[in-house]
Amino acid sequence: MRTRIPLLALMASSLVSAQPVSAQTPPSAADMTIDAATRTAVIDGALEALRAFYVYPDVAAKMADAIRQRQQQREYDAIASARTFADKLTSDLQAVSHDKHLRVGYSAEVLPPMAMPQGPPPPAALERMRAALSQVNFGFERVERLAGNVGYLDLRAFAPPAVMGDTAAAAMTFLANADALIIDLRQNGGGSPDGVALVATYLFGADPVRLNDIYDRPSDETRQFRTLPYVPGKRFVDKDVYVLTSARTFSAAEDFTYAVKNLKRATIVGEVTGGGAHPGGPHRLTDHFMIGVPAGRSISSVTHTDWEGVGVEPDIKVAADKALATAHLKALEKRAATADPRFKREIDTAIERLKKELSGSQG
């Protein structure tokens, strides 16, 4: 469990996104004592939500059978802690589905309605989301120029374009003059697929490129996601891109990584990602319990499958804490042979420093 409140939790709590997001709730400050009636209501509501919305109906039925059997064996009767009960249900459901997007959440505060709206969110709801996400700069944690004119973007989530578009344009315009670009998704837990498409657009030309499709079970429809013919700011095309990953890279962040890897637009550096390819949304069960139900599945335009349960394999596999130095070194070594002599010293100095850092040498 993350100790910080993830950006995705802010998006879910705003309850305004019409697109699937990872359904996680912030960790509550206080636990709560629950009774048998509450446990029954949560289980009944969770299984009904899974029956109606889970992406694979046959797996939903298997989960229901497993939970009912545990109920009959009275496995939940002694659980009085709300948080423990939510964790136990999550573990039991995932034992059948192996789906990391599927989670039962508990909140000490009364949960608001969680109906997923259809179409664009109303203006008031959009402003609430904008205000909440502005506190974390819409996921854009850090943008800078590294030694040797390598651009660096630390992106913690993919917020919906309606709220993060200006920030994305500013960040990408700042990075446009770099000779290579590193996009750090090691702490990115996901977000909006439209946000993925927006950020990916900056890496391609004006002709739209098909990134992936998402099948949605409730509507029984498949939506294609493509890069956009126009974005504000400057694009970063015809130059090398490196994407950093860790085991925490999840959901929409994996969507981005999987797409740019298979389209041969970026080199992936780091660890195998978390393995969550089933987007969905939150469903309120009681005043204090909700469930995140994965209702869709991603379909790559290249592989025609996804990364569910296995994660995205990096091109260069290294520990997450060495990924940035590794990618930076690769970018500089590639540039060194053709670099302008006026900047060669900066590049050579940075290469030696990074080699020492990766080898564990001091000084």
VENGITA-V455925 format. One record per run of one state. SS is the DSSP state (alpha for helix, beta for strand, coil for the rest). FROM is the first residue (numbers start at 1). TO is the last residue. If there is no record, write none. Layout:
BEGIN
SS | FROM | TO
SS | FROM | TO
END
This chain:
BEGIN
coil | 1 | 6
alpha | 7 | 14
coil | 15 | 20
beta | 21 | 21
coil | 22 | 32
beta | 33 | 33
coil | 34 | 35
alpha | 36 | 53
coil | 54 | 56
alpha | 57 | 72
coil | 73 | 80
beta | 81 | 81
alpha | 82 | 97
coil | 98 | 102
beta | 103 | 106
coil | 107 | 122
alpha | 123 | 134
coil | 135 | 136
alpha | 137 | 139
beta | 140 | 146
coil | 147 | 149
beta | 150 | 155
coil | 156 | 157
beta | 158 | 158
coil | 159 | 160
alpha | 161 | 175
coil | 176 | 179
beta | 180 | 184
coil | 185 | 190
beta | 191 | 191
coil | 192 | 192
alpha | 193 | 201
coil | 202 | 209
beta | 210 | 216
coil | 217 | 220
beta | 221 | 226
coil | 227 | 239
beta | 240 | 245
coil | 246 | 251
alpha | 252 | 262
coil | 263 | 266
beta | 267 | 270
coil | 271 | 279
beta | 280 | 284
coil | 285 | 288
beta | 289 | 294
coil | 295 | 295
beta | 296 | 300
coil | 301 | 315
beta | 316 | 317
coil | 318 | 319
alpha | 320 | 336
coil | 337 | 340
alpha | 341 | 359
coil | 360 | 363
END
